[in-house]
Amino acid sequence: MSSSSAAVTTTKNRKGGRVLEYGPDVAYLLFNIWYLLAGVLALYLSPLHWAVMNSNSPASSSAATSRMRSILIRNFATCYIGYAPWHWYLYGANGGAPPKAAKRKFNTNMPDPSQHERDRFWTFVGFAISAYLECILVEATLNRRGEKNYDATSFSAAFVAVATFSVPWFREVHFYFTHRALHLRTLYKYIHSLHHKSINTAVWSGLAMHPLEHLVYFTCLVPYAIMLYLSNGAWYAAIPFYYAKLHSELSPIMGHHGFEGLGGSEFHHGHHELFNCNYGSPAVPLDYWLKTDAASMKAKKSK
C-alpha cells in the first residue's frame, strides 16, 4: 500500500544518523497544494462537471459509455503524466539515477527492471479501478439529479473549506488503520503480500497492489463521494472529492520513490525493509502514539 508524500524531518543527516521528528514538513505541504490543483483540473475535465453545466440527462446509455471512456482516458493520462517523469528522472532509461540523486537513495542498489514492469502494471490496474469507481459515482449522481429529481443538499462555504482541509489528515488516519489491518496474517498472505514484493521500492511501487487492496485503499474517498452525491454534483462540493482522489492516486510516488529529498519518505521505506512497523506517515504520528514505529517495535523485542 502507498504512503503519503510526507518526508521525514530530521535533526541529523542520513550518514550521521537520522533522528526522526513528526509532523508535516514544507515538502508535504507543497505537494498537497499540487494534489489540490491537480484535483481541481480533474474536476474541470470530468464529464460530471460538463453534464451538470449543460443539464444533460443520464438516460442515454451511449452518453454514459462516453462518460466512462472519458474518465478512463483521463485517469490513464494522469497515471502516465504523474508517474513517468519521476521514473525517468530517478531511474532513467538505463536504470541509473543521476549522480547527485543516486547519493541520496535510501537503498543504494537499483531495483531490477522486472520490478518496475510489475509495479507499473499494477499501478495502471489501480488507476482503472479508480476510474471505474468514479464512473459509478458520476452515474449515480446524475441519476439522482435527473431521473429521480431529488433536491440537492446545500453545503456552506465553511463546510466545504473544512472538508477540503481535512483531506490529507483523514487520508493519513485512514491509511494507517487500513494498512495495519492488511498486515493481519490472512489478509497479508492473500492480498497485501503483492505490494510487499517490492522491498527496494521505486516510483511505480506505491500503487502496485492487489485489486482487492485497491478497493480497500480507495475507501478513503467515501466521505467526499457522499458529499458530492448529496449535492447533485455541485462543483464546489466536488472539490474535496477530486482533491482526495488525486491525493490517493499521486501521493504514493513520494512515499515510495526511494530517495531522500523530493518529498521522499525514509519512514515508509523502513516499513518495506522491516515489515512490521511504520504503518503510517510522520505527518500524523499515529505510529509514535500507538507504539508501532520502528524504535518502539525494536524496544519491545529487546525486552
LOTI-300412 format. One record per residue (C-alpha): x, y, z. Coordinates in Angstrom, 3 decimals. Layout:
REM LOTI-300412
SITE:X:Y:Z
...
REM end
This chain:
REM LOTI-300412
SITE:0.000:0.000:0.000
SITE:1.103:3.532:-0.501
SITE:2.214:6.161:1.911
SITE:1.640:9.864:1.877
SITE:4.226:12.229:0.497
SITE:5.335:13.489:3.904
SITE:9.077:13.456:4.103
SITE:10.704:12.634:7.431
SITE:12.020:15.764:9.092
SITE:15.333:15.059:10.832
SITE:17.868:16.757:13.023
SITE:20.878:14.976:11.530
SITE:21.819:13.951:8.021
SITE:21.444:10.346:6.946
SITE:25.122:9.455:7.178
SITE:25.351:10.981:10.632
SITE:22.374:9.032:11.905
SITE:18.825:10.305:11.483
SITE:16.697:11.387:14.400
SITE:13.039:11.308:13.476
SITE:10.699:14.184:14.132
SITE:6.979:14.052:13.487
SITE:4.579:16.419:11.786
SITE:4.240:17.782:8.249
SITE:7.262:19.429:6.678
SITE:7.449:22.012:3.884
SITE:7.611:19.367:1.137
SITE:4.462:17.721:2.488
SITE:2.552:20.998:2.368
SITE:3.820:21.913:-1.106
SITE:2.930:18.536:-2.573
SITE:-0.554:18.810:-1.070
SITE:-1.037:22.084:-2.913
SITE:-0.049:20.208:-6.076
SITE:-2.608:17.458:-5.379
SITE:-5.307:20.068:-4.755
SITE:-4.574:21.863:-8.035
SITE:-4.493:18.519:-9.859
SITE:-7.843:17.687:-8.303
SITE:-9.376:20.971:-9.477
SITE:-8.107:20.259:-13.000
SITE:-9.530:16.715:-12.860
SITE:-12.877:18.179:-11.771
SITE:-12.833:20.621:-14.674
SITE:-12.131:17.765:-17.106
SITE:-14.698:15.480:-15.516
SITE:-17.763:14.601:-17.588
SITE:-19.755:15.144:-14.399
SITE:-18.847:18.833:-14.454
SITE:-19.860:19.259:-18.087
SITE:-23.048:17.217:-17.713
SITE:-24.120:19.364:-14.756
SITE:-23.193:22.571:-16.558
SITE:-25.214:21.523:-19.610
SITE:-28.039:19.914:-17.602
SITE:-27.586:16.661:-19.523
SITE:-29.792:13.700:-18.705
SITE:-28.061:10.401:-17.812
SITE:-30.802:8.383:-19.511
SITE:-28.857:7.650:-22.697
SITE:-26.639:4.564:-22.452
SITE:-24.405:5.981:-25.173
SITE:-23.875:9.133:-23.080
SITE:-22.935:7.000:-20.067
SITE:-20.496:4.990:-22.195
SITE:-18.952:8.204:-23.472
SITE:-18.532:9.496:-19.915
SITE:-16.934:6.224:-18.827
SITE:-14.495:6.347:-21.733
SITE:-13.620:9.956:-20.918
SITE:-12.903:9.158:-17.266
SITE:-10.781:6.129:-18.147
SITE:-8.690:8.095:-20.671
SITE:-8.191:10.939:-18.208
SITE:-7.183:8.524:-15.456
SITE:-4.621:6.704:-17.603
SITE:-3.233:10.055:-18.762
SITE:-2.964:11.153:-15.125
SITE:-1.125:7.944:-14.285
SITE:1.391:8.341:-17.093
SITE:1.934:12.088:-16.688
SITE:2.090:11.768:-12.903
SITE:4.446:8.800:-12.627
SITE:6.565:8.502:-15.757
SITE:8.587:11.760:-15.395
SITE:9.584:10.786:-11.848
SITE:10.678:7.366:-13.081
SITE:12.656:8.843:-15.975
SITE:14.428:11.301:-13.700
SITE:15.189:8.988:-10.766
SITE:15.716:5.671:-12.566
SITE:16.132:6.593:-16.222
SITE:16.105:4.506:-19.352
SITE:19.489:2.998:-18.397
SITE:18.335:2.057:-14.886
SITE:20.556:4.527:-13.083
SITE:19.746:7.691:-11.184
SITE:21.547:10.990:-11.856
SITE:24.801:11.068:-9.827
SITE:23.578:13.719:-7.369
SITE:20.309:11.888:-6.775
SITE:21.996:8.461:-6.502
SITE:23.865:9.629:-3.409
SITE:20.523:10.266:-1.712
SITE:18.970:6.858:-2.373
SITE:17.902:5.059:0.806
SITE:18.898:1.674:-0.630
SITE:21.918:2.221:-2.858
SITE:21.055:-0.815:-5.004
SITE:18.846:-0.259:-8.029
SITE:15.658:-2.366:-8.397
SITE:15.571:-4.989:-11.114
SITE:13.815:-3.791:-14.301
SITE:11.267:-6.578:-13.850
SITE:10.155:-4.905:-10.614
SITE:9.453:-1.651:-12.458
SITE:7.424:-3.562:-15.056
SITE:5.401:-5.449:-12.442
SITE:4.738:-2.339:-10.374
SITE:3.803:-0.306:-13.450
SITE:1.225:-2.914:-14.481
SITE:-0.480:-2.981:-11.065
SITE:-0.399:0.805:-10.835
SITE:-2.330:1.069:-14.098
SITE:-4.768:-1.527:-12.725
SITE:-5.230:0.741:-9.725
SITE:-5.995:3.732:-11.934
SITE:-8.501:1.623:-13.896
SITE:-10.265:0.695:-10.643
SITE:-10.219:4.325:-9.548
SITE:-11.788:5.306:-12.882
SITE:-14.488:2.650:-12.516
SITE:-15.364:3.878:-9.015
SITE:-15.587:7.445:-10.296
SITE:-17.887:6.271:-13.114
SITE:-20.249:4.689:-10.585
SITE:-20.339:7.937:-8.585
SITE:-20.869:10.100:-11.668
SITE:-23.753:7.993:-12.986
SITE:-25.385:7.725:-9.548
SITE:-25.108:11.489:-9.045
SITE:-26.538:12.328:-12.463
SITE:-29.335:9.821:-11.901
SITE:-30.185:11.453:-8.575
SITE:-30.100:14.867:-10.212
SITE:-32.038:13.924:-13.338
SITE:-34.430:10.975:-13.308
SITE:-35.089:10.952:-9.555
SITE:-35.016:14.756:-9.324
SITE:-34.044:14.773:-5.644
SITE:-33.402:18.124:-4.022
SITE:-29.718:18.916:-3.684
SITE:-28.165:19.286:-0.249
SITE:-26.559:22.695:0.033
SITE:-23.210:22.879:1.788
SITE:-21.904:26.138:3.194
SITE:-18.588:27.583:2.069
SITE:-17.209:26.963:5.559
SITE:-18.226:23.287:5.426
SITE:-16.615:22.826:2.012
SITE:-13.444:24.557:3.226
SITE:-13.228:22.281:6.274
SITE:-13.894:19.199:4.130
SITE:-11.155:20.247:1.698
SITE:-8.704:20.936:4.525
SITE:-9.485:17.551:6.081
SITE:-8.424:15.554:3.028
SITE:-4.740:14.867:3.788
SITE:-5.337:14.344:7.507
SITE:-8.254:11.976:7.011
SITE:-6.202:10.138:4.385
SITE:-3.332:9.696:6.866
SITE:-5.588:8.251:9.579
SITE:-7.486:6.046:7.118
SITE:-4.233:4.793:5.629
SITE:-2.722:3.870:8.980
SITE:-5.638:1.741:10.174
SITE:-6.439:0.046:6.853
SITE:-2.747:-0.620:6.246
SITE:-2.288:-2.094:9.692
SITE:-5.344:-4.314:9.178
SITE:-3.848:-5.596:5.918
SITE:-0.905:-6.934:7.915
SITE:-3.174:-9.420:9.676
SITE:-1.938:-12.866:8.691
SITE:-4.685:-13.952:6.247
SITE:-5.148:-10.537:4.631
SITE:-1.404:-10.191:4.214
SITE:-0.965:-13.654:2.705
SITE:-3.691:-13.356:0.074
SITE:-3.812:-9.597:-0.586
SITE:-1.130:-7.296:0.819
SITE:1.852:-9.541:0.071
SITE:1.710:-8.424:-3.579
SITE:2.580:-4.865:-2.548
SITE:5.467:-6.111:-0.384
SITE:7.153:-7.881:-3.276
SITE:8.890:-4.530:-3.726
SITE:11.292:-4.234:-0.799
SITE:13.598:-1.753:-2.523
SITE:10.705:0.456:-3.607
SITE:10.660:2.752:-6.632
SITE:8.356:5.271:-8.307
SITE:5.753:2.746:-9.526
SITE:5.671:0.739:-6.276
SITE:3.235:2.814:-4.240
SITE:0.013:1.927:-6.031
SITE:1.192:-1.545:-7.072
SITE:-1.184:-3.738:-5.104
SITE:-3.818:-6.449:-5.344
SITE:-7.148:-5.243:-6.820
SITE:-8.908:-6.042:-3.538
SITE:-6.392:-3.831:-1.761
SITE:-7.109:-1.077:-4.278
SITE:-10.768:-1.266:-3.262
SITE:-9.830:-1.003:0.416
SITE:-7.394:1.811:-0.293
SITE:-9.917:3.902:-2.217
SITE:-12.500:3.722:0.569
SITE:-10.793:6.899:1.752
SITE:-12.937:8.630:-0.906
SITE:-16.261:7.553:0.599
SITE:-16.990:10.613:2.828
SITE:-16.225:13.014:-0.015
SITE:-18.175:10.913:-2.529
SITE:-21.262:11.086:-0.280
SITE:-20.904:14.858:-0.091
SITE:-20.672:15.107:-3.886
SITE:-23.635:12.765:-4.367
SITE:-25.900:14.666:-1.950
SITE:-25.050:17.967:-3.652
SITE:-26.281:16.599:-7.006
SITE:-22.848:17.231:-8.489
SITE:-22.372:20.866:-7.437
SITE:-18.866:21.917:-8.476
SITE:-17.920:23.367:-5.075
SITE:-18.912:20.145:-3.295
SITE:-16.885:18.136:-5.829
SITE:-13.582:19.828:-4.917
SITE:-12.906:17.732:-1.766
SITE:-13.678:14.515:-3.661
SITE:-11.341:15.241:-6.572
SITE:-8.654:16.516:-4.213
SITE:-8.868:13.257:-2.236
SITE:-8.918:11.211:-5.444
SITE:-5.785:12.822:-6.884
SITE:-4.114:12.731:-3.473
SITE:-4.730:8.981:-3.229
SITE:-3.515:8.409:-6.789
SITE:-0.367:10.566:-6.805
SITE:0.954:10.722:-3.232
SITE:2.224:7.092:-3.373
SITE:5.018:8.347:-5.638
SITE:6.602:10.316:-2.807
SITE:6.150:7.554:-0.273
SITE:7.941:5.008:-2.447
SITE:10.357:6.625:-4.917
SITE:13.206:5.737:-2.572
SITE:15.224:8.959:-2.356
SITE:15.960:11.440:0.388
SITE:14.511:14.822:-0.511
SITE:11.954:15.368:-3.266
SITE:9.276:14.522:-0.720
SITE:10.737:11.029:-0.228
SITE:9.777:9.044:2.855
SITE:12.530:7.158:4.637
SITE:9.900:6.376:7.265
SITE:7.830:4.324:4.830
SITE:10.953:2.909:3.189
SITE:11.704:1.492:6.633
SITE:8.321:-0.223:6.615
SITE:9.169:-2.075:3.407
SITE:12.526:-3.155:4.792
SITE:11.410:-4.049:8.336
SITE:7.807:-5.068:7.503
SITE:6.054:-4.848:10.899
SITE:6.422:-1.170:11.792
SITE:5.922:2.364:10.403
SITE:2.422:1.686:9.078
SITE:1.518:5.336:8.606
SITE:3.283:8.616:7.960
SITE:5.181:11.065:10.170
SITE:2.716:13.807:9.168
SITE:0.196:12.344:11.638
SITE:2.297:10.424:14.205
SITE:-0.052:7.520:14.847
SITE:2.863:5.082:14.809
SITE:4.558:7.061:17.572
SITE:1.362:7.384:19.619
SITE:0.395:3.727:19.209
SITE:3.970:2.444:19.548
SITE:4.203:0.848:16.126
SITE:7.146:2.929:14.894
SITE:10.443:1.166:14.270
SITE:12.054:2.386:17.515
SITE:9.112:1.244:19.658
SITE:8.928:-2.142:17.971
SITE:12.677:-2.617:18.441
SITE:12.338:-1.730:22.132
SITE:9.516:-4.272:22.560
SITE:11.655:-7.026:21.056
SITE:14.617:-6.174:23.279
SITE:12.584:-6.640:26.475
REM end
